[in-house]
C-alpha cells in the first residue's frame, strides 16, 4: 500500500509534464478507472497488483482515451493502455507481469465473446453497430446493454 502512495505522487509529477493531464486528479475509491471527462483516475490501493492497475489507468490517461465505437475497439484501447503502463512502469522501476495483463485482457475478451453469442442459436455473431449484433448462422439480430460493470443482457429483435 505504501508503494501505491509513492507511485501516486510520482504519477502526479509525471502528469504535470503533459498539457492534457495538467489537471489530473487521482482519487482513492472502490475500483480502478479512468474518467476522461473529469481527467481523473480512481484507484484502490488495497487490491493485489494495485501498482500495475494504477499504471494501466495512467496509460489510458496518457493516451487520452475517451471512448470506443466497437467492442473490439475497447479491447484495443485496453491493450494500448497496458503497453503504455509497461513503458511507464519500466521508467519507474515497476515490472508488470504478463500473466496479470493477459488475465485482465481475458476479462474483456470473455465479455466480448458473451455479448456476441446469438441468443437464438448460440453461434458467434458479428457486431453490426454500437450495442447491436447479427448472427450469420440463423439471421437473428439483438442488442446488448453496455454491461461493463453490471450484468450482461441480450435483447432479441
Beta strands, then each sheet from edge to edge (+ up, - down):
strand 1: 25-28
strand 2: 33-35
strand 3: 40-43
strand 4: 126-129
strand 5: 132-134
strand 6: 141-144
strand 7: 154-156
sheet 1: 1+ 3+ 2-
sheet 2: 4+ 5- 6+ 7-
end
